[in-house]
Amino acid sequence: MYGWLMLPIEPVKVEAVIQSGIAPDWLHRLNLTFDISTIALFTVEAAYLNAIDITDNAYNQVQKYLGWAQQDSIDGQWTDALSALLRASDALIAIDTEQSDSLHVDVAKAIRTVSTKL
């Protein structure tokens, strides 16, 4: 049996009771209690802010796409934000600098975050 738990931003204590058998004759097996802390996901805004100060003209298109993704995420337009992030990722392929590698990782993290909203 599987279960999903939507976690809040704040840490939470989870208590679970494990039983087996057939209803109504359940056999108690185990009580579990554990604390879960969530890790904040990397944001589109963080990727955008990491790109916006780059002065190399090779990044102009990437910055444009990340600006669109940022605005789309603010507006809750997650499909459009994802599309813009994928375009930014594609545009980064042609740029071969140390900054581009780091920014490409940031964009990938932002893609993951946006995909959780779809």
Phi and psi restraints in degrees (value plus and minus 20) as a CYANA .aco file:
   2 TYR   PHI    -138.3   -98.3
   2 TYR   PSI     133.7   173.7
   3 GLY   PHI    -165.3  -125.3
   3 GLY   PSI     131.0   171.0
   4 TRP   PHI    -138.5   -98.5
   4 TRP   PSI     124.8   164.8
   5 LEU   PHI    -149.4  -109.4
   5 LEU   PSI      98.5   138.5
   6 MET   PHI    -101.5   -61.5
   6 MET   PSI      98.6   138.6
   7 LEU   PHI    -113.1   -73.1
   7 LEU   PSI     122.5   162.5
   8 PRO   PHI     -97.4   -57.4
   8 PRO   PSI     153.5   193.5
   9 ILE   PHI     -90.0   -50.0
   9 ILE   PSI     -56.9   -16.9
  10 GLU   PHI     -96.9   -56.9
  10 GLU   PSI     132.8   172.8
  11 PRO   PHI     -77.8   -37.8
  11 PRO   PSI     129.0   169.0
  12 VAL   PHI    -158.7  -118.7
  12 VAL   PSI     127.2   167.2
  13 LYS   PHI    -116.9   -76.9
  13 LYS   PSI     110.2   150.2
  14 VAL   PHI    -133.9   -93.9
  14 VAL   PSI     110.6   150.6
  15 GLU   PHI    -137.8   -97.8
  15 GLU   PSI     112.3   152.3
  16 ALA   PHI    -152.5  -112.5
  16 ALA   PSI     125.3   165.3
  17 VAL   PHI    -136.3   -96.3
  17 VAL   PSI     105.7   145.7
  18 ILE   PHI    -122.7   -82.7
  18 ILE   PSI     103.3   143.3
  19 GLN   PHI    -153.4  -113.4
  19 GLN   PSI     137.7   177.7
  20 SER   PHI    -156.8  -116.8
  20 SER   PSI     150.0   190.0
  21 GLY   PHI      95.5   135.5
  21 GLY   PSI    -181.8  -141.8
  22 ILE   PHI    -143.0  -103.0
  22 ILE   PSI     112.6   152.6
  23 ALA   PHI     -78.4   -38.4
  23 ALA   PSI     120.3   160.3
  24 PRO   PHI    -113.9   -73.9
  24 PRO   PSI      -9.0    31.0
  25 ASP   PHI    -115.6   -75.6
  25 ASP   PSI      41.1    81.1
  26 TRP   PHI     -92.5   -52.5
  26 TRP   PSI     121.9   161.9
  27 LEU   PHI    -125.2   -85.2
  27 LEU   PSI     102.9   142.9
  28 HIS   PHI     -91.1   -51.1
  28 HIS   PSI     107.8   147.8
  29 ARG   PHI    -131.3   -91.3
  29 ARG   PSI     -63.2   -23.2
  30 LEU   PHI    -185.9  -145.9
  30 LEU   PSI     124.0   164.0
  31 ASN   PHI    -128.8   -88.8
  31 ASN   PSI     113.9   153.9
  32 LEU   PHI    -144.1  -104.1
  32 LEU   PSI     120.6   160.6
  33 THR   PHI    -156.3  -116.3
  33 THR   PSI     108.9   148.9
  34 PHE   PHI    -170.3  -130.3
  34 PHE   PSI     134.2   174.2
  35 ASP   PHI    -117.4   -77.4
  35 ASP   PSI     117.0   157.0
  36 ILE   PHI    -143.9  -103.9
  36 ILE   PSI     108.1   148.1
  37 SER   PHI    -134.3   -94.3
  37 SER   PSI     113.4   153.4
  38 THR   PHI    -108.8   -68.8
  38 THR   PSI     134.0   174.0
  39 ILE   PHI    -127.4   -87.4
  39 ILE   PSI     109.3   149.3
  40 ALA   PHI     -81.4   -41.4
  40 ALA   PSI     114.9   154.9
  41 LEU   PHI     -97.6   -57.6
  41 LEU   PSI     129.7   169.7
  42 PHE   PHI     -84.6   -44.6
  42 PHE   PSI     114.9   154.9
  43 THR   PHI    -119.5   -79.5
  43 THR   PSI     140.4   180.4
  44 VAL   PHI     -81.9   -41.9
  44 VAL   PSI     -60.2   -20.2
  45 GLU   PHI     -79.0   -39.0
  45 GLU   PSI     -60.3   -20.3
  46 ALA   PHI     -83.2   -43.2
  46 ALA   PSI     -62.9   -22.9
  47 ALA   PHI     -83.4   -43.4
  47 ALA   PSI     -63.7   -23.7
  48 TYR   PHI     -81.3   -41.3
  48 TYR   PSI     -66.8   -26.8
  49 LEU   PHI     -85.3   -45.3
  49 LEU   PSI     -52.2   -12.2
  50 ASN   PHI     -91.1   -51.1
  50 ASN   PSI     -42.4    -2.4
  51 ALA   PHI    -116.2   -76.2
  51 ALA   PSI     -49.0    -9.0
  52 ILE   PHI     -84.4   -44.4
  52 ILE   PSI     -48.5    -8.5
  53 ASP   PHI    -108.2   -68.2
  53 ASP   PSI     -22.3    17.7
  54 ILE   PHI     -92.0   -52.0
  54 ILE   PSI     106.6   146.6
  55 THR   PHI    -115.4   -75.4
  55 THR   PSI     -31.6     8.4
  56 ASP   PHI     -83.8   -43.8
  56 ASP   PSI     104.9   144.9
  57 ASN   PHI     -80.5   -40.5
  57 ASN   PSI     -41.1    -1.1
  58 ALA   PHI     -81.3   -41.3
  58 ALA   PSI     -41.0    -1.0
  59 TYR   PHI    -113.3   -73.3
  59 TYR   PSI     -20.8    19.2
  60 ASN   PHI     -74.9   -34.9
  60 ASN   PSI     -67.2   -27.2
  61 GLN   PHI     -86.7   -46.7
  61 GLN   PSI     -61.0   -21.0
  62 VAL   PHI     -80.1   -40.1
  62 VAL   PSI     -65.8   -25.8
  63 GLN   PHI     -82.6   -42.6
  63 GLN   PSI     -58.8   -18.8
  64 LYS   PHI     -82.2   -42.2
  64 LYS   PSI     -68.0   -28.0
  65 TYR   PHI     -83.3   -43.3
  65 TYR   PSI     -60.7   -20.7
  66 LEU   PHI     -87.6   -47.6
  66 LEU   PSI     -53.3   -13.3
  67 GLY   PHI     -83.4   -43.4
  67 GLY   PSI     -62.9   -22.9
  68 TRP   PHI     -82.5   -42.5
  68 TRP   PSI     -64.7   -24.7
  69 ALA   PHI     -81.5   -41.5
  69 ALA   PSI     -61.3   -21.3
  70 GLN   PHI     -80.4   -40.4
  70 GLN   PSI     -68.9   -28.9
  71 GLN   PHI     -85.2   -45.2
  71 GLN   PSI     -61.3   -21.3
  72 ASP   PHI     -82.7   -42.7
  72 ASP   PSI     -58.0   -18.0
  73 SER   PHI     -89.1   -49.1
  73 SER   PSI     -57.7   -17.7
  74 ILE   PHI     -80.6   -40.6
  74 ILE   PSI     -60.4   -20.4
  75 ASP   PHI    -100.4   -60.4
  75 ASP   PSI     -24.2    15.8
  76 GLY   PHI      55.0    95.0
  76 GLY   PSI      -1.7    38.3
  77 GLN   PHI    -111.8   -71.8
  77 GLN   PSI      55.4    95.4
  78 TRP   PHI     -87.3   -47.3
  78 TRP   PSI     -55.8   -15.8
  79 THR   PHI     -84.9   -44.9
  79 THR   PSI     -62.9   -22.9
  80 ASP   PHI     -87.1   -47.1
  80 ASP   PSI     -58.2   -18.2
  81 ALA   PHI     -82.9   -42.9
  81 ALA   PSI     -62.5   -22.5
  82 LEU   PHI     -82.1   -42.1
  82 LEU   PSI     -64.0   -24.0
  83 SER   PHI     -79.4   -39.4
  83 SER   PSI     -64.3   -24.3
  84 ALA   PHI     -85.6   -45.6
  84 ALA   PSI     -59.2   -19.2
  85 LEU   PHI     -85.3   -45.3
  85 LEU   PSI     -60.2   -20.2
  86 LEU   PHI     -84.1   -44.1
  86 LEU   PSI     -57.6   -17.6
  87 ARG   PHI     -85.1   -45.1
  87 ARG   PSI     -61.1   -21.1
  88 ALA   PHI     -82.2   -42.2
  88 ALA   PSI     -62.3   -22.3
  89 SER   PHI     -81.4   -41.4
  89 SER   PSI     -64.4   -24.4
  90 ASP   PHI     -82.7   -42.7
  90 ASP   PSI     -61.1   -21.1
  91 ALA   PHI     -85.3   -45.3
  91 ALA   PSI     -50.8   -10.8
  92 LEU   PHI     -90.6   -50.6
  92 LEU   PSI     -41.3    -1.3
  93 ILE   PHI     -78.7   -38.7
  93 ILE   PSI     -57.1   -17.1
  94 ALA   PHI     -98.9   -58.9
  94 ALA   PSI     -29.1    10.9
  95 ILE   PHI    -123.3   -83.3
  95 ILE   PSI     104.1   144.1
  96 ASP   PHI    -138.2   -98.2
  96 ASP   PSI      58.8    98.8
  97 THR   PHI    -154.6  -114.6
  97 THR   PSI     148.0   188.0
  98 GLU   PHI     -83.2   -43.2
  98 GLU   PSI     -57.5   -17.5
  99 GLN   PHI     -83.6   -43.6
  99 GLN   PSI     -58.3   -18.3
 100 SER   PHI     -86.2   -46.2
 100 SER   PSI     -56.1   -16.1
 101 ASP   PHI     -83.2   -43.2
 101 ASP   PSI     -65.8   -25.8
 102 SER   PHI     -84.4   -44.4
 102 SER   PSI     -63.8   -23.8
 103 LEU   PHI     -86.4   -46.4
 103 LEU   PSI     -55.4   -15.4
 104 HIS   PHI     -82.4   -42.4
 104 HIS   PSI     -59.2   -19.2
 105 VAL   PHI     -84.7   -44.7
 105 VAL   PSI     -62.0   -22.0
 106 ASP   PHI     -80.6   -40.6
 106 ASP   PSI     -63.8   -23.8
 107 VAL   PHI     -84.1   -44.1
 107 VAL   PSI     -60.5   -20.5
 108 ALA   PHI     -81.7   -41.7
 108 ALA   PSI     -61.2   -21.2
 109 LYS   PHI     -84.3   -44.3
 109 LYS   PSI     -60.8   -20.8
 110 ALA   PHI     -85.5   -45.5
 110 ALA   PSI     -56.9   -16.9
 111 ILE   PHI     -80.6   -40.6
 111 ILE   PSI     -64.1   -24.1
 112 ARG   PHI     -80.6   -40.6
 112 ARG   PSI     -65.6   -25.6
 113 THR   PHI     -80.6   -40.6
 113 THR   PSI     -67.6   -27.6
 114 VAL   PHI     -84.4   -44.4
 114 VAL   PSI     -57.0   -17.0
 115 SER   PHI     -83.7   -43.7
 115 SER   PSI     -44.8    -4.8
 116 THR   PHI     -92.5   -52.5
 116 THR   PSI     -35.4     4.6
 117 LYS   PHI    -109.8   -69.8
 117 LYS   PSI     -33.4     6.6
